[in-house]
Amino acid sequence: MTVQQCHEPGTAVAGVPFGRAARELELKPREFELAVQLGHVRTVAAGPGGRRRVPREEIERHTARPGFPDTLRTRVWVVGTAEGAELMGISPARFGRLARAGCFAPVRFYVNRYRAVVWHYLAADLVEFADASPDLLTGRTPPALRTALAEREDRRARTWRARRIDQLLALAEDPWERAAVMASVLGPEQLADAVPDPCERAYVSALRPELAYGRSNAPAGREVIDRVTLAAAPDEIERYRRRLTVALAEARVIRQAPMPKGPPVAGSQVVPALMAGEPMAATSGAPTTGTGGSPGVRQATPSGFRALWSWLRRRRAPLARD
C-alpha cells in the first residue's frame, strides 16, 4: 500500500503533535507509528528541523468515520505466526512455509532474548492473501511452491526490506534523501563501491534512515538486525545499487553534495518516519507485551477475533483502495 504524506515544500503547516494525535485517534504509540508508516494517517511538515505533525482535519476525518476507533485499529492490527495462522484457518507450519516463500510481507519484526527474529504481519494482508489464493491454504503444498521453498532462501527479510524501502521513499521529499533510502540496505563495502565519491558517500551516509526501530546496543543483537536490514542476495544487492545510481544522478541535477563538516552520521538527520515527530512513549522498538500473549501483538477475545475477521473480509476491497 502506498504511503501518502501531505506537505508543501519550504512551508510550515500547523498541526497536532504526534503524541496528542495518537491519543485523539485512540491508538497505542506503536499502532500510531504503523498507521503513519502505512499512510493511514497523513502528516505535514511543521516547522524547522523536519518535524512533522498531523493536520486537525485528518484527525476529524478519522473520528467522523462510522465504527471509529475500531475501523482504524483494524487497519493496523498486527499478528504473529500463531494468530495469523488461526486467522487464515491453517496450521502454523503451513503459515510459516507461505511466509518464508514470500507470499506475504512482514510489516515489522523484533529480536527476542534468544536472538531470534520474530516477524509480525498485518491481519488485512493475510485476509487479502487468503481470499486471493484459497488453493494454497488446503491440501498438499503445490509442487511449484515446494520447489521454491527448497531452492530459495527465507524471503521474509527481503520482502520486509522492500516494503520498508517503499514506505521511506514515500516520505522522502528531497532527491538526496531518496538516494539515502536506497543506500540504507547496502553494507559499507557495497556502499563504497556504489558511491566512490567521498563527499557524496558522506552526505548519503549522514542522511541514511534507520530501517528498524530500537536497534540493539549488544553486538550480537546488531548482527541479527543487520542480517534483516541489509540486502544479502547478489541479485537484490545489484537491484538496489542500480536504483541508487539512478537516484544519485537525479540528485546531482538538483545540487551537488556538500563538503562533509565532520565524520558521517550513522542514522537519519531527516524525517524517515516518526523520528521527527513529538517523542512518544513505547516507541523505542522494545515490543509491548499483552496479557498472556506474544510481545507486540494485540490479543483479541474469541468473539472479537471472529468479528474482526468478518469485518476484514467485508472491508478488504476498500482497504486496498485507500
C-alpha positions in Angstrom: 0.0 0.0 0.0 1.4 3.4 -0.9 2.2 5.8 1.9 0.6 9.2 1.3 2.1 12.2 3.1 0.9 15.8 2.7 3.5 18.5 2.5 4.2 21.8 0.9 8.0 22.1 0.4 9.5 25.0 2.2 6.4 25.8 4.2 5.5 25.2 7.8 2.0 23.9 8.5 0.4 23.9 11.9 -0.9 20.6 13.1 -1.3 18.3 16.1 1.9 16.8 17.7 2.2 13.0 17.3 1.6 12.1 20.9 -1.6 14.1 21.1 -2.8 12.8 17.7 -2.3 9.2 18.8 -4.4 9.9 21.9 -7.2 11.6 20.0 -7.2 8.7 17.5 -7.3 6.2 20.4 -4.2 4.4 19.1 -1.3 3.0 21.1 2.1 4.5 20.2 3.2 1.6 18.1 -0.2 1.4 16.4 0.1 5.1 15.6 3.6 4.7 14.3 2.4 2.0 12.0 -0.6 4.0 10.8 1.7 6.8 9.7 4.2 4.4 8.0 1.3 2.8 6.1 -0.2 6.1 5.1 -3.5 5.7 7.0 -2.7 8.8 9.0 -1.3 11.6 6.9 1.3 14.1 8.2 2.5 17.5 7.2 5.8 19.4 7.6 5.6 21.7 10.5 8.5 24.0 11.4 12.3 23.7 11.1 14.2 20.5 11.6 11.9 18.4 9.5 9.4 18.0 12.3 6.0 16.6 11.2 2.5 16.9 12.7 -0.9 15.6 11.9 -3.4 18.1 10.4 -6.5 18.7 12.5 -8.8 17.8 9.6 -7.0 14.4 9.3 -7.9 13.6 12.8 -11.5 14.8 12.3 -11.7 12.7 9.1 -11.0 9.5 11.1 -13.1 10.3 14.2 -16.1 11.1 12.0 -16.0 7.7 10.2 -18.5 5.0 11.3 -17.0 2.5 13.6 -14.2 4.7 14.9 -11.8 3.8 16.5 -12.2 0.1 15.7 -12.0 0.7 11.9 -8.7 2.4 12.2 -7.3 0.0 14.7 -8.2 -2.9 12.5 -6.1 -1.4 9.7 -3.0 -1.6 11.9 -3.9 -4.9 13.6 -0.7 -6.8 13.7 -0.4 -10.6 14.3 2.3 -13.1 14.8 2.6 -16.6 13.3 0.1 -18.4 15.7 -2.5 -15.7 15.5 -2.0 -15.3 11.8 -2.4 -19.0 11.2 -5.6 -19.0 13.2 -6.9 -16.0 11.3 -6.3 -17.8 7.9 -7.6 -21.1 9.2 -4.3 -23.0 8.6 -1.7 -24.6 10.7 1.3 -22.6 12.0 3.6 -24.8 9.9 1.8 -24.0 6.7 1.7 -20.4 7.6 5.5 -20.4 8.1 6.0 -22.1 4.7 3.9 -19.4 3.0 5.7 -16.6 4.8 9.2 -18.0 4.0 8.2 -18.3 0.4 7.4 -14.6 0.3 3.6 -15.0 -0.2 3.0 -12.0 2.1 5.4 -9.5 3.5 6.0 -8.9 7.2 5.3 -5.4 8.4 7.7 -5.3 11.4 10.0 -7.5 13.5 11.9 -7.7 16.7 14.8 -9.8 18.1 13.9 -11.8 21.2 16.1 -12.8 24.1 17.4 -15.8 22.1 18.5 -13.5 19.2 15.8 -15.0 17.0 13.9 -12.7 14.7 10.1 -12.6 15.4 8.0 -11.4 12.5 4.7 -9.6 12.6 2.1 -9.3 9.8 -0.8 -7.1 9.0 -4.1 -9.0 9.5 -5.5 -7.2 6.5 -2.7 -8.6 4.3 -3.4 -12.1 5.4 -7.1 -11.8 4.7 -6.4 -10.5 1.3 -4.0 -13.3 0.5 -6.5 -15.9 1.9 -9.2 -14.5 -0.4 -7.0 -14.4 -3.4 -5.2 -17.8 -3.0 -7.5 -20.2 -1.3 -5.9 -23.1 -3.1 -2.7 -22.5 -1.1 -4.5 -22.9 2.2 -5.6 -26.5 2.0 -4.4 -29.8 0.7 -0.8 -30.6 -0.4 1.6 -27.8 -1.0 1.7 -27.2 -4.8 4.9 -28.5 -6.5 6.0 -25.1 -7.6 5.8 -23.7 -4.1 7.6 -26.8 -2.7 10.4 -26.2 -5.3 10.6 -22.5 -4.4 10.9 -23.3 -0.7 13.6 -25.9 -1.4 15.7 -23.7 -3.8 15.3 -20.2 -2.4 16.3 -18.7 0.9 13.8 -17.5 3.5 12.3 -14.4 1.8 10.7 -12.7 4.9 13.6 -10.3 5.4 13.7 -9.5 1.7 10.0 -8.8 1.5 10.2 -6.7 4.7 13.1 -4.6 3.2 11.1 -4.0 0.0 8.1 -2.9 2.0 10.1 -0.6 4.3 12.0 1.0 1.4 8.7 1.9 -0.3 7.5 3.5 2.9 10.6 5.6 3.3 10.7 6.6 -0.3 7.1 7.9 0.0 8.2 10.1 3.0 11.4 11.4 1.3 11.0 15.0 0.0 14.4 15.5 -1.5 16.3 13.5 -4.2 19.3 13.1 -1.9 17.0 11.7 0.8 15.7 9.2 -1.7 19.3 8.2 -2.6 20.0 7.7 1.1 16.9 5.5 1.4 18.3 3.3 -1.4 21.7 3.2 0.3 20.3 2.1 3.6 20.1 -1.5 2.6 23.7 -1.7 1.4 26.7 -2.6 3.7 29.7 -0.3 4.0 31.8 -2.1 1.3 28.8 -2.2 -1.1 28.1 1.5 -0.5 31.7 2.5 -1.0 31.7 0.6 -4.3 28.4 2.1 -5.4 29.3 5.7 -4.3 33.0 6.2 -4.9 33.0 10.0 -4.4 33.8 10.6 -0.7 31.7 13.7 -0.4 28.7 12.1 -1.9 29.2 9.0 0.2 29.5 11.1 3.4 26.3 13.0 2.6 24.3 9.9 1.8 25.6 8.2 4.9 24.5 11.2 7.0 21.0 11.1 5.5 20.6 7.3 5.8 17.4 6.5 7.7 17.2 3.6 10.2 15.1 0.9 8.7 14.4 -0.7 12.1 13.5 1.0 15.3 15.1 0.1 18.6 18.5 -1.1 17.3 20.3 -3.2 19.9 23.4 -2.0 21.7 24.6 -5.5 22.0 27.0 -6.7 19.2 25.1 -10.0 18.8 21.8 -8.1 18.5 23.2 -5.7 16.0 24.4 -8.6 13.9 20.9 -10.1 13.8 19.3 -6.8 12.9 21.9 -6.2 10.2 21.0 -9.6 8.6 17.4 -8.4 8.3 18.1 -4.8 7.2 20.9 -5.3 4.7 20.4 -6.8 1.3 22.0 -10.2 1.1 21.4 -12.0 -2.2 23.6 -10.8 -5.2 20.5 -10.0 -7.3 18.9 -7.9 -4.6 22.2 -6.0 -3.9 22.5 -5.3 -7.6 19.0 -4.1 -7.9 19.4 -1.6 -5.1 22.7 -0.5 -6.4 21.1 0.3 -9.8 18.3 2.2 -8.1 20.9 4.1 -6.0 22.8 5.0 -9.2 19.6 6.4 -10.8 18.7 8.3 -7.6 22.2 9.8 -7.4 22.0 11.0 -11.0 18.7 12.8 -10.2 20.1 14.3 -7.0 23.2 15.7 -8.7 20.9 17.6 -11.1 19.3 19.4 -8.2 22.6 20.2 -6.3 26.0 18.8 -5.5 26.7 17.0 -2.3 28.2 19.4 0.3 31.7 19.0 1.7 31.5 17.0 4.9 32.0 19.0 8.1 32.7 16.0 10.3 32.5 12.2 10.4 29.5 10.7 8.7 26.5 10.2 11.0 25.1 6.7 11.1 21.5 7.5 11.1 19.0 9.8 9.6 19.1 13.6 10.1 15.9 13.9 8.0 12.5 12.5 8.7 12.2 8.9 7.6 9.1 8.2 9.6 8.1 9.2 13.1 11.5 10.2 14.4 10.9 13.9 13.7 7.6 13.9 15.4 6.9 14.5 19.1 8.6 11.9 21.3 6.2 9.2 22.3 6.4 6.6 25.0 6.9 3.0 24.0 8.3 3.7 20.5 11.7 2.5 21.3 11.3 -0.7 19.4 11.1 -2.8 22.6 7.9 -4.7 21.9 4.9 -4.2 24.2 3.5 -7.3 25.8 -0.2 -8.1 26.2 -1.5 -10.2 28.9 -0.7 -13.8 28.2 0.3 -13.1 24.6 3.3 -12.6 22.4 5.2 -9.3 22.5 3.8 -6.5 20.4 0.7 -8.5 19.3 -2.8 -7.2 20.2 -4.7 -10.0 21.9 -8.3 -10.3 20.8 -11.1 -12.2 22.6 -12.5 -15.1 20.7 -15.7 -13.2 19.9 -13.8 -10.0 19.0 -11.4 -12.1 16.9 -14.2 -13.5 14.8 -15.8 -10.1 14.5 -12.6 -8.6 13.2 -12.2 -11.5 10.8 -15.6 -10.8 9.4 -15.1 -7.1 9.2 -11.8 -7.5 7.4 -13.3 -9.8 4.8 -16.1 -7.3 4.1 -13.7 -4.3 4.0 -10.8 -5.9 2.0 -11.6 -4.1 -1.2 -11.9 -0.6 0.3 -8.7 -1.2 2.3 -6.8 -1.9 -0.9 -8.0 1.3 -2.5 -7.3 3.7 0.4 
